[in-house]
Amino acid sequence: MAQLAEHPTVKQFRARETTGSGSARPQSLDRERLRQVCLDAGADDAGFVEIDRPEIADQKTDILWLLPKAKTLISFVVRMNRENIRTPARSIANLEFHHTTDEANEVARKIVV
């Protein structure tokens, strides 16, 4: 099996780094800039929480199991249509929940890209 360093994509990436022609990566993310990325992705609001906060201490083990290097979490919200949720017709309310979940997933995808 070929070594990872011999893969054409890895060679191309390292060549760009060596020549300086690759795009420079930011060393850290500014809170306001990251919030704007979330809003531009379609979130109605966004905020951040450190994983060391006492309020989420009971979840820290699970967070670090999934994301071992995580230091901060992004929390974003997507609005739901209030009238569709309040309607007695369960099918309409269910559709609104499903639609909003799909929209939240799409926002998350845009944020990480």
Distance bins in CASP14 RR format, pairs under 12 A and 6 or more apart:
PFRMAT RR
TARGET T0000
AUTHOR 0000-0000-0000
RMODE 2
METHOD distances of the structure
MODEL  1
1 7 0 0 0 0 0 1 0 0 0 0 0
2 8 0 0 0 0 0 1 0 0 0 0 0
2 10 0 0 0 0 0 1 0 0 0 0 0
2 11 0 0 0 0 0 1 0 0 0 0 0
3 10 0 0 0 0 1 0 0 0 0 0 0
3 11 0 0 0 0 0 1 0 0 0 0 0
4 10 1 0 1 0 0 0 0 0 0 0 0
4 11 0 0 0 0 0 1 0 0 0 0 0
4 13 0 0 0 0 0 1 0 0 0 0 0
4 14 0 0 0 0 0 1 0 0 0 0 0
5 11 1 0 0 1 0 0 0 0 0 0 0
5 13 0 0 0 0 0 1 0 0 0 0 0
5 14 0 0 0 0 1 0 0 0 0 0 0
6 12 0 0 0 0 0 1 0 0 0 0 0
6 14 0 0 0 0 0 1 0 0 0 0 0
7 13 0 0 0 0 1 0 0 0 0 0 0
7 14 0 0 0 0 0 1 0 0 0 0 0
8 14 0 0 0 0 0 1 0 0 0 0 0
8 15 0 0 0 0 0 1 0 0 0 0 0
9 15 0 0 0 0 0 1 0 0 0 0 0
9 16 0 0 0 0 0 1 0 0 0 0 0
10 16 0 0 0 0 0 1 0 0 0 0 0
10 17 0 0 0 0 0 1 0 0 0 0 0
11 17 0 0 0 0 0 1 0 0 0 0 0
11 18 0 0 0 0 0 1 0 0 0 0 0
12 18 0 0 0 0 0 1 0 0 0 0 0
12 19 0 0 0 0 0 1 0 0 0 0 0
12 21 0 0 0 0 0 1 0 0 0 0 0
12 22 0 0 0 0 0 1 0 0 0 0 0
13 19 0 0 0 0 0 1 0 0 0 0 0
13 20 0 0 0 0 0 1 0 0 0 0 0
13 21 0 0 0 0 0 1 0 0 0 0 0
13 22 0 0 0 0 1 0 0 0 0 0 0
13 23 0 0 0 0 0 1 0 0 0 0 0
13 25 0 0 0 0 0 1 0 0 0 0 0
14 20 0 0 0 0 0 1 0 0 0 0 0
14 21 0 0 0 0 0 1 0 0 0 0 0
14 22 0 0 0 0 0 1 0 0 0 0 0
15 21 0 0 0 0 1 0 0 0 0 0 0
15 22 0 0 0 0 1 0 0 0 0 0 0
16 22 1 0 1 0 0 0 0 0 0 0 0
16 23 0 0 0 0 1 0 0 0 0 0 0
16 24 0 0 0 0 0 1 0 0 0 0 0
16 25 0 0 0 0 0 1 0 0 0 0 0
17 23 0 0 0 0 0 1 0 0 0 0 0
17 24 0 0 0 0 0 1 0 0 0 0 0
17 25 0 0 0 0 0 1 0 0 0 0 0
26 33 0 0 0 0 1 0 0 0 0 0 0
26 34 0 0 0 0 0 1 0 0 0 0 0
26 37 0 0 0 0 0 1 0 0 0 0 0
28 34 0 0 0 0 1 0 0 0 0 0 0
28 71 0 0 0 0 0 1 0 0 0 0 0
28 72 0 0 0 0 0 1 0 0 0 0 0
29 35 0 0 0 0 1 0 0 0 0 0 0
29 36 0 0 0 0 0 1 0 0 0 0 0
29 37 0 0 0 0 1 0 0 0 0 0 0
29 38 0 0 0 0 0 1 0 0 0 0 0
29 48 0 0 0 0 1 0 0 0 0 0 0
29 71 0 0 0 0 0 1 0 0 0 0 0
29 72 0 0 0 0 1 0 0 0 0 0 0
29 74 0 0 0 0 0 1 0 0 0 0 0
29 111 0 0 0 0 0 1 0 0 0 0 0
30 36 0 0 0 0 1 0 0 0 0 0 0
30 37 0 0 0 0 0 1 0 0 0 0 0
30 48 0 0 0 0 0 1 0 0 0 0 0
31 37 0 0 0 0 0 1 0 0 0 0 0
31 38 0 0 0 0 0 1 0 0 0 0 0
31 46 0 0 0 0 1 0 0 0 0 0 0
31 47 0 0 0 0 1 0 0 0 0 0 0
31 48 1 0 0 1 0 0 0 0 0 0 0
31 49 0 0 0 0 0 1 0 0 0 0 0
31 50 0 0 0 0 0 1 0 0 0 0 0
31 72 0 0 0 0 1 0 0 0 0 0 0
31 74 0 0 0 0 0 1 0 0 0 0 0
32 38 0 0 0 0 0 1 0 0 0 0 0
32 39 0 0 0 0 0 1 0 0 0 0 0
32 46 0 0 0 0 0 1 0 0 0 0 0
32 47 0 0 0 0 0 1 0 0 0 0 0
32 48 0 0 0 0 0 1 0 0 0 0 0
33 39 0 0 0 0 0 1 0 0 0 0 0
33 40 0 0 0 0 0 1 0 0 0 0 0
33 46 0 0 0 0 0 1 0 0 0 0 0
33 48 0 0 0 0 0 1 0 0 0 0 0
34 40 0 0 0 0 0 1 0 0 0 0 0
34 41 0 0 0 0 0 1 0 0 0 0 0
34 43 0 0 0 0 0 1 0 0 0 0 0
34 46 1 0 0 1 0 0 0 0 0 0 0
34 47 0 0 0 0 1 0 0 0 0 0 0
34 48 1 0 0 1 0 0 0 0 0 0 0
34 72 0 0 0 0 1 0 0 0 0 0 0
34 73 0 0 0 0 0 1 0 0 0 0 0
34 74 1 0 0 1 0 0 0 0 0 0 0
34 75 0 0 0 0 0 1 0 0 0 0 0
34 76 0 0 0 0 0 1 0 0 0 0 0
34 111 0 0 0 0 1 0 0 0 0 0 0
34 112 0 0 0 0 0 1 0 0 0 0 0
35 41 0 0 0 0 0 1 0 0 0 0 0
35 42 0 0 0 0 0 1 0 0 0 0 0
35 43 0 0 0 0 1 0 0 0 0 0 0
35 44 0 0 0 0 0 1 0 0 0 0 0
35 45 0 0 0 0 1 0 0 0 0 0 0
35 46 1 0 1 0 0 0 0 0 0 0 0
35 47 1 0 0 1 0 0 0 0 0 0 0
35 48 1 0 0 1 0 0 0 0 0 0 0
35 72 0 0 0 0 0 1 0 0 0 0 0
35 74 0 0 0 0 1 0 0 0 0 0 0
35 75 0 0 0 0 0 1 0 0 0 0 0
35 76 0 0 0 0 1 0 0 0 0 0 0
35 111 0 0 0 0 0 1 0 0 0 0 0
36 42 0 0 0 0 0 1 0 0 0 0 0
36 43 0 0 0 0 0 1 0 0 0 0 0
36 45 0 0 0 0 0 1 0 0 0 0 0
36 46 0 0 0 0 1 0 0 0 0 0 0
36 47 0 0 0 0 0 1 0 0 0 0 0
36 76 0 0 0 0 0 1 0 0 0 0 0
36 111 0 0 0 0 0 1 0 0 0 0 0
37 43 0 0 0 0 1 0 0 0 0 0 0
37 46 0 0 0 0 1 0 0 0 0 0 0
37 47 0 0 0 0 0 1 0 0 0 0 0
37 48 0 0 0 0 0 1 0 0 0 0 0
37 74 0 0 0 0 1 0 0 0 0 0 0
37 76 0 0 0 0 0 1 0 0 0 0 0
37 107 0 0 0 0 0 1 0 0 0 0 0
37 108 0 0 0 0 0 1 0 0 0 0 0
37 110 0 0 0 0 1 0 0 0 0 0 0
37 111 1 0 0 1 0 0 0 0 0 0 0
37 112 0 0 0 0 1 0 0 0 0 0 0
37 113 0 0 0 0 0 1 0 0 0 0 0
38 44 0 0 0 0 1 0 0 0 0 0 0
38 45 0 0 0 0 1 0 0 0 0 0 0
38 46 1 1 0 0 0 0 0 0 0 0 0
38 47 1 0 0 1 0 0 0 0 0 0 0
38 48 0 0 0 0 1 0 0 0 0 0 0
38 74 1 0 0 1 0 0 0 0 0 0 0
38 75 0 0 0 0 1 0 0 0 0 0 0
38 76 1 0 1 0 0 0 0 0 0 0 0
38 77 0 0 0 0 1 0 0 0 0 0 0
38 78 0 0 0 0 0 1 0 0 0 0 0
38 104 0 0 0 0 0 1 0 0 0 0 0
38 107 1 0 0 1 0 0 0 0 0 0 0
38 108 0 0 0 0 1 0 0 0 0 0 0
38 110 0 0 0 0 1 0 0 0 0 0 0
38 111 1 0 1 0 0 0 0 0 0 0 0
38 112 0 0 0 0 0 1 0 0 0 0 0
39 45 1 0 0 1 0 0 0 0 0 0 0
39 46 1 0 0 1 0 0 0 0 0 0 0
39 47 0 0 0 0 0 1 0 0 0 0 0
39 74 0 0 0 0 0 1 0 0 0 0 0
39 76 0 0 0 0 1 0 0 0 0 0 0
39 77 0 0 0 0 0 1 0 0 0 0 0
39 78 0 0 0 0 0 1 0 0 0 0 0
39 107 0 0 0 0 1 0 0 0 0 0 0
39 110 0 0 0 0 0 1 0 0 0 0 0
39 111 0 0 0 0 0 1 0 0 0 0 0
40 46 0 0 0 0 0 1 0 0 0 0 0
40 76 0 0 0 0 0 1 0 0 0 0 0
40 107 0 0 0 0 1 0 0 0 0 0 0
40 110 1 0 0 1 0 0 0 0 0 0 0
40 111 0 0 0 0 1 0 0 0 0 0 0
40 113 0 0 0 0 0 1 0 0 0 0 0
41 74 0 0 0 0 0 1 0 0 0 0 0
41 76 0 0 0 0 1 0 0 0 0 0 0
41 78 0 0 0 0 0 1 0 0 0 0 0
41 103 0 0 0 0 0 1 0 0 0 0 0
41 104 0 0 0 0 0 1 0 0 0 0 0
41 105 0 0 0 0 0 1 0 0 0 0 0
41 106 0 0 0 0 1 0 0 0 0 0 0
41 107 1 0 1 0 0 0 0 0 0 0 0
41 108 0 0 0 0 1 0 0 0 0 0 0
41 109 0 0 0 0 1 0 0 0 0 0 0
41 110 1 1 0 0 0 0 0 0 0 0 0
41 111 1 0 1 0 0 0 0 0 0 0 0
41 112 0 0 0 0 1 0 0 0 0 0 0
41 113 0 0 0 0 1 0 0 0 0 0 0
42 76 0 0 0 0 1 0 0 0 0 0 0
42 77 0 0 0 0 0 1 0 0 0 0 0
42 78 1 0 0 1 0 0 0 0 0 0 0
42 79 0 0 0 0 0 1 0 0 0 0 0
42 103 0 0 0 0 1 0 0 0 0 0 0
42 104 0 0 0 0 1 0 0 0 0 0 0
42 105 0 0 0 0 0 1 0 0 0 0 0
42 106 0 0 0 0 1 0 0 0 0 0 0
42 107 1 0 1 0 0 0 0 0 0 0 0
42 108 0 0 0 0 0 1 0 0 0 0 0
42 109 0 0 0 0 0 1 0 0 0 0 0
42 110 1 0 0 1 0 0 0 0 0 0 0
42 111 0 0 0 0 1 0 0 0 0 0 0
43 74 0 0 0 0 1 0 0 0 0 0 0
43 75 0 0 0 0 1 0 0 0 0 0 0
43 76 1 1 0 0 0 0 0 0 0 0 0
43 77 1 0 0 1 0 0 0 0 0 0 0
43 78 1 0 0 1 0 0 0 0 0 0 0
43 79 0 0 0 0 1 0 0 0 0 0 0
43 100 0 0 0 0 0 1 0 0 0 0 0
43 103 0 0 0 0 1 0 0 0 0 0 0
43 104 0 0 0 0 1 0 0 0 0 0 0
43 105 0 0 0 0 0 1 0 0 0 0 0
43 106 0 0 0 0 0 1 0 0 0 0 0
43 107 1 0 1 0 0 0 0 0 0 0 0
43 108 0 0 0 0 1 0 0 0 0 0 0
43 109 0 0 0 0 0 1 0 0 0 0 0
43 110 0 0 0 0 1 0 0 0 0 0 0
43 111 1 0 0 1 0 0 0 0 0 0 0
44 75 0 0 0 0 0 1 0 0 0 0 0
44 76 1 0 0 1 0 0 0 0 0 0 0
44 77 1 0 1 0 0 0 0 0 0 0 0
44 78 1 0 1 0 0 0 0 0 0 0 0
44 79 1 0 1 0 0 0 0 0 0 0 0
44 80 0 0 0 0 1 0 0 0 0 0 0
44 100 0 0 0 0 0 1 0 0 0 0 0
44 103 0 0 0 0 1 0 0 0 0 0 0
44 104 0 0 0 0 0 1 0 0 0 0 0
44 107 0 0 0 0 1 0 0 0 0 0 0
45 74 0 0 0 0 0 1 0 0 0 0 0
45 75 0 0 0 0 1 0 0 0 0 0 0
45 76 1 0 0 1 0 0 0 0 0 0 0
45 77 1 0 1 0 0 0 0 0 0 0 0
45 78 0 0 0 0 1 0 0 0 0 0 0
45 79 0 0 0 0 1 0 0 0 0 0 0
45 107 0 0 0 0 0 1 0 0 0 0 0
46 72 0 0 0 0 0 1 0 0 0 0 0
46 73 0 0 0 0 0 1 0 0 0 0 0
46 74 1 0 0 1 0 0 0 0 0 0 0
46 75 1 0 0 1 0 0 0 0 0 0 0
46 76 1 0 1 0 0 0 0 0 0 0 0
46 77 1 0 0 1 0 0 0 0 0 0 0
46 78 0 0 0 0 0 1 0 0 0 0 0
46 104 0 0 0 0 0 1 0 0 0 0 0
46 107 0 0 0 0 1 0 0 0 0 0 0
46 108 0 0 0 0 0 1 0 0 0 0 0
46 111 0 0 0 0 1 0 0 0 0 0 0
47 72 0 0 0 0 1 0 0 0 0 0 0
47 73 0 0 0 0 1 0 0 0 0 0 0
47 74 1 0 0 1 0 0 0 0 0 0 0
47 75 1 0 1 0 0 0 0 0 0 0 0
47 76 1 0 0 1 0 0 0 0 0 0 0
47 77 0 0 0 0 1 0 0 0 0 0 0
47 111 0 0 0 0 0 1 0 0 0 0 0
48 70 0 0 0 0 0 1 0 0 0 0 0
48 71 0 0 0 0 0 1 0 0 0 0 0
48 72 1 0 1 0 0 0 0 0 0 0 0
48 73 1 0 0 1 0 0 0 0 0 0 0
48 74 1 0 1 0 0 0 0 0 0 0 0
48 75 1 0 0 1 0 0 0 0 0 0 0
48 76 0 0 0 0 1 0 0 0 0 0 0
49 55 1 0 0 1 0 0 0 0 0 0 0
49 56 1 0 0 1 0 0 0 0 0 0 0
49 57 0 0 0 0 0 1 0 0 0 0 0
49 59 0 0 0 0 0 1 0 0 0 0 0
49 60 0 0 0 0 0 1 0 0 0 0 0
49 63 0 0 0 0 0 1 0 0 0 0 0
49 70 0 0 0 0 0 1 0 0 0 0 0
49 71 0 0 0 0 0 1 0 0 0 0 0
49 72 1 0 0 1 0 0 0 0 0 0 0
49 73 1 0 1 0 0 0 0 0 0 0 0
49 74 0 0 0 0 1 0 0 0 0 0 0
49 75 1 0 0 1 0 0 0 0 0 0 0
49 76 0 0 0 0 0 1 0 0 0 0 0
50 56 0 0 0 0 1 0 0 0 0 0 0
50 57 0 0 0 0 0 1 0 0 0 0 0
50 60 0 0 0 0 0 1 0 0 0 0 0
50 63 0 0 0 0 0 1 0 0 0 0 0
50 70 0 0 0 0 1 0 0 0 0 0 0
50 71 1 0 0 1 0 0 0 0 0 0 0
50 72 1 0 1 0 0 0 0 0 0 0 0
50 73 1 0 0 1 0 0 0 0 0 0 0
50 74 0 0 0 0 0 1 0 0 0 0 0
50 75 0 0 0 0 0 1 0 0 0 0 0
51 57 0 0 0 0 1 0 0 0 0 0 0
51 58 0 0 0 0 0 1 0 0 0 0 0
51 59 0 0 0 0 1 0 0 0 0 0 0
51 60 1 0 1 0 0 0 0 0 0 0 0
51 61 0 0 0 0 0 1 0 0 0 0 0
51 62 0 0 0 0 0 1 0 0 0 0 0
51 63 1 0 1 0 0 0 0 0 0 0 0
51 64 1 0 0 1 0 0 0 0 0 0 0
51 65 0 0 0 0 0 1 0 0 0 0 0
51 66 0 0 0 0 0 1 0 0 0 0 0
51 67 0 0 0 0 1 0 0 0 0 0 0
51 68 0 0 0 0 0 1 0 0 0 0 0
51 69 0 0 0 0 0 1 0 0 0 0 0
51 70 1 0 1 0 0 0 0 0 0 0 0
51 71 1 0 0 1 0 0 0 0 0 0 0
51 72 1 0 0 1 0 0 0 0 0 0 0
51 73 1 0 0 1 0 0 0 0 0 0 0
51 74 0 0 0 0 0 1 0 0 0 0 0
52 59 0 0 0 0 0 1 0 0 0 0 0
52 60 1 0 0 1 0 0 0 0 0 0 0
52 63 0 0 0 0 0 1 0 0 0 0 0
52 64 0 0 0 0 0 1 0 0 0 0 0
52 70 0 0 0 0 0 1 0 0 0 0 0
52 71 0 0 0 0 1 0 0 0 0 0 0
52 72 0 0 0 0 1 0 0 0 0 0 0
52 73 0 0 0 0 0 1 0 0 0 0 0
53 59 0 0 0 0 1 0 0 0 0 0 0
53 60 0 0 0 0 1 0 0 0 0 0 0
53 63 0 0 0 0 0 1 0 0 0 0 0
53 71 0 0 0 0 0 1 0 0 0 0 0
53 72 0 0 0 0 1 0 0 0 0 0 0
53 73 0 0 0 0 1 0 0 0 0 0 0
53 75 0 0 0 0 0 1 0 0 0 0 0
54 60 0 0 0 0 1 0 0 0 0 0 0
55 73 0 0 0 0 0 1 0 0 0 0 0
55 75 0 0 0 0 0 1 0 0 0 0 0
56 62 0 0 0 0 1 0 0 0 0 0 0
56 63 1 0 0 1 0 0 0 0 0 0 0
56 64 0 0 0 0 0 1 0 0 0 0 0
56 70 0 0 0 0 0 1 0 0 0 0 0
56 72 0 0 0 0 0 1 0 0 0 0 0
56 73 1 0 0 1 0 0 0 0 0 0 0
56 75 0 0 0 0 0 1 0 0 0 0 0
57 63 0 0 0 0 0 1 0 0 0 0 0
57 64 0 0 0 0 0 1 0 0 0 0 0
59 65 0 0 0 0 0 1 0 0 0 0 0
59 66 0 0 0 0 0 1 0 0 0 0 0
59 67 0 0 0 0 0 1 0 0 0 0 0
59 70 0 0 0 0 0 1 0 0 0 0 0
59 73 0 0 0 0 1 0 0 0 0 0 0
60 66 0 0 0 0 0 1 0 0 0 0 0
60 67 0 0 0 0 0 1 0 0 0 0 0
60 68 0 0 0 0 0 1 0 0 0 0 0
60 70 0 0 0 0 1 0 0 0 0 0 0
60 71 0 0 0 0 0 1 0 0 0 0 0
60 73 0 0 0 0 0 1 0 0 0 0 0
61 67 0 0 0 0 0 1 0 0 0 0 0
61 68 0 0 0 0 0 1 0 0 0 0 0
61 70 0 0 0 0 0 1 0 0 0 0 0
62 68 0 0 0 0 0 1 0 0 0 0 0
62 70 0 0 0 0 0 1 0 0 0 0 0
62 73 0 0 0 0 0 1 0 0 0 0 0
63 69 0 0 0 0 0 1 0 0 0 0 0
63 70 1 0 1 0 0 0 0 0 0 0 0
63 71 0 0 0 0 0 1 0 0 0 0 0
63 72 0 0 0 0 0 1 0 0 0 0 0
63 73 1 0 0 1 0 0 0 0 0 0 0
64 70 1 0 0 1 0 0 0 0 0 0 0
64 71 0 0 0 0 0 1 0 0 0 0 0
64 73 0 0 0 0 0 1 0 0 0 0 0
66 73 0 0 0 0 0 1 0 0 0 0 0
67 73 0 0 0 0 1 0 0 0 0 0 0
67 74 0 0 0 0 0 1 0 0 0 0 0
67 112 0 0 0 0 0 1 0 0 0 0 0
74 104 0 0 0 0 0 1 0 0 0 0 0
74 107 0 0 0 0 0 1 0 0 0 0 0
74 108 0 0 0 0 1 0 0 0 0 0 0
74 111 1 0 0 1 0 0 0 0 0 0 0
74 112 0 0 0 0 1 0 0 0 0 0 0
75 104 0 0 0 0 0 1 0 0 0 0 0
75 107 0 0 0 0 0 1 0 0 0 0 0
75 108 0 0 0 0 0 1 0 0 0 0 0
75 111 0 0 0 0 0 1 0 0 0 0 0
76 103 0 0 0 0 0 1 0 0 0 0 0
76 104 1 0 0 1 0 0 0 0 0 0 0
76 105 0 0 0 0 0 1 0 0 0 0 0
76 106 0 0 0 0 0 1 0 0 0 0 0
76 107 1 0 0 1 0 0 0 0 0 0 0
76 108 1 0 0 1 0 0 0 0 0 0 0
76 110 0 0 0 0 0 1 0 0 0 0 0
76 111 1 0 0 1 0 0 0 0 0 0 0
76 112 0 0 0 0 0 1 0 0 0 0 0
77 100 0 0 0 0 1 0 0 0 0 0 0
77 103 0 0 0 0 0 1 0 0 0 0 0
77 104 0 0 0 0 1 0 0 0 0 0 0
77 107 0 0 0 0 1 0 0 0 0 0 0
77 108 0 0 0 0 0 1 0 0 0 0 0
78 96 0 0 0 0 0 1 0 0 0 0 0
78 97 0 0 0 0 0 1 0 0 0 0 0
78 99 0 0 0 0 1 0 0 0 0 0 0
78 100 1 0 1 0 0 0 0 0 0 0 0
78 101 0 0 0 0 1 0 0 0 0 0 0
78 102 0 0 0 0 1 0 0 0 0 0 0
78 103 1 0 1 0 0 0 0 0 0 0 0
78 104 1 0 1 0 0 0 0 0 0 0 0
78 105 0 0 0 0 1 0 0 0 0 0 0
78 106 0 0 0 0 1 0 0 0 0 0 0
78 107 1 0 0 1 0 0 0 0 0 0 0
78 108 0 0 0 0 1 0 0 0 0 0 0
78 110 0 0 0 0 0 1 0 0 0 0 0
79 85 0 0 0 0 0 1 0 0 0 0 0
79 96 0 0 0 0 0 1 0 0 0 0 0
79 99 0 0 0 0 0 1 0 0 0 0 0
79 100 1 0 0 1 0 0 0 0 0 0 0
79 103 0 0 0 0 1 0 0 0 0 0 0
79 104 0 0 0 0 0 1 0 0 0 0 0
79 107 0 0 0 0 0 1 0 0 0 0 0
80 86 0 0 0 0 0 1 0 0 0 0 0
80 92 0 0 0 0 0 1 0 0 0 0 0
80 93 0 0 0 0 1 0 0 0 0 0 0
80 94 0 0 0 0 0 1 0 0 0 0 0
80 95 0 0 0 0 0 1 0 0 0 0 0
80 96 1 0 1 0 0 0 0 0 0 0 0
80 97 1 0 0 1 0 0 0 0 0 0 0
80 98 0 0 0 0 0 1 0 0 0 0 0
80 99 0 0 0 0 1 0 0 0 0 0 0
80 100 1 0 1 0 0 0 0 0 0 0 0
80 101 0 0 0 0 1 0 0 0 0 0 0
80 102 0 0 0 0 0 1 0 0 0 0 0
80 103 0 0 0 0 1 0 0 0 0 0 0
80 104 0 0 0 0 1 0 0 0 0 0 0
81 87 0 0 0 0 1 0 0 0 0 0 0
81 92 0 0 0 0 1 0 0 0 0 0 0
81 93 0 0 0 0 1 0 0 0 0 0 0
81 95 0 0 0 0 1 0 0 0 0 0 0
81 96 1 0 1 0 0 0 0 0 0 0 0
81 97 0 0 0 0 0 1 0 0 0 0 0
81 99 0 0 0 0 1 0 0 0 0 0 0
81 100 0 0 0 0 1 0 0 0 0 0 0
81 103 0 0 0 0 0 1 0 0 0 0 0
82 93 0 0 0 0 0 1 0 0 0 0 0
82 96 0 0 0 0 1 0 0 0 0 0 0
82 100 0 0 0 0 0 1 0 0 0 0 0
83 89 0 0 0 0 0 1 0 0 0 0 0
83 92 0 0 0 0 1 0 0 0 0 0 0
83 93 0 0 0 0 1 0 0 0 0 0 0
83 96 0 0 0 0 1 0 0 0 0 0 0
84 90 0 0 0 0 0 1 0 0 0 0 0
84 91 0 0 0 0 0 1 0 0 0 0 0
84 92 1 0 1 0 0 0 0 0 0 0 0
84 93 1 0 0 1 0 0 0 0 0 0 0
84 94 0 0 0 0 1 0 0 0 0 0 0
84 95 1 0 0 1 0 0 0 0 0 0 0
84 96 1 1 0 0 0 0 0 0 0 0 0
84 97 0 0 0 0 1 0 0 0 0 0 0
84 98 0 0 0 0 0 1 0 0 0 0 0
84 99 0 0 0 0 1 0 0 0 0 0 0
84 100 0 0 0 0 1 0 0 0 0 0 0
85 92 0 0 0 0 1 0 0 0 0 0 0
85 93 1 0 1 0 0 0 0 0 0 0 0
85 94 0 0 0 0 1 0 0 0 0 0 0
85 95 0 0 0 0 0 1 0 0 0 0 0
85 96 1 0 1 0 0 0 0 0 0 0 0
85 97 1 0 0 1 0 0 0 0 0 0 0
85 99 0 0 0 0 0 1 0 0 0 0 0
85 100 0 0 0 0 1 0 0 0 0 0 0
86 92 0 0 0 0 1 0 0 0 0 0 0
86 93 1 0 0 1 0 0 0 0 0 0 0
86 96 0 0 0 0 1 0 0 0 0 0 0
87 93 1 0 1 0 0 0 0 0 0 0 0
87 94 0 0 0 0 0 1 0 0 0 0 0
87 95 0 0 0 0 0 1 0 0 0 0 0
87 96 0 0 0 0 1 0 0 0 0 0 0
89 95 0 0 0 0 1 0 0 0 0 0 0
89 96 0 0 0 0 0 1 0 0 0 0 0
90 96 0 0 0 0 0 1 0 0 0 0 0
90 97 0 0 0 0 0 1 0 0 0 0 0
91 97 0 0 0 0 0 1 0 0 0 0 0
91 98 0 0 0 0 0 1 0 0 0 0 0
92 98 0 0 0 0 0 1 0 0 0 0 0
92 99 0 0 0 0 0 1 0 0 0 0 0
93 99 0 0 0 0 0 1 0 0 0 0 0
93 100 0 0 0 0 0 1 0 0 0 0 0
94 100 0 0 0 0 0 1 0 0 0 0 0
94 101 0 0 0 0 0 1 0 0 0 0 0
95 101 0 0 0 0 0 1 0 0 0 0 0
95 102 0 0 0 0 0 1 0 0 0 0 0
96 102 0 0 0 0 0 1 0 0 0 0 0
96 103 0 0 0 0 0 1 0 0 0 0 0
97 103 0 0 0 0 0 1 0 0 0 0 0
97 104 0 0 0 0 0 1 0 0 0 0 0
98 104 0 0 0 0 0 1 0 0 0 0 0
98 105 0 0 0 0 0 1 0 0 0 0 0
99 105 0 0 0 0 0 1 0 0 0 0 0
99 106 0 0 0 0 0 1 0 0 0 0 0
100 106 0 0 0 0 0 1 0 0 0 0 0
100 107 0 0 0 0 0 1 0 0 0 0 0
101 107 0 0 0 0 0 1 0 0 0 0 0
101 108 0 0 0 0 0 1 0 0 0 0 0
102 108 0 0 0 0 0 1 0 0 0 0 0
102 109 0 0 0 0 0 1 0 0 0 0 0
103 109 0 0 0 0 0 1 0 0 0 0 0
103 110 0 0 0 0 0 1 0 0 0 0 0
104 110 0 0 0 0 0 1 0 0 0 0 0
104 111 0 0 0 0 0 1 0 0 0 0 0
105 111 0 0 0 0 0 1 0 0 0 0 0
105 112 0 0 0 0 0 1 0 0 0 0 0
106 112 0 0 0 0 0 1 0 0 0 0 0
106 113 0 0 0 0 0 1 0 0 0 0 0
107 113 0 0 0 0 0 1 0 0 0 0 0
END
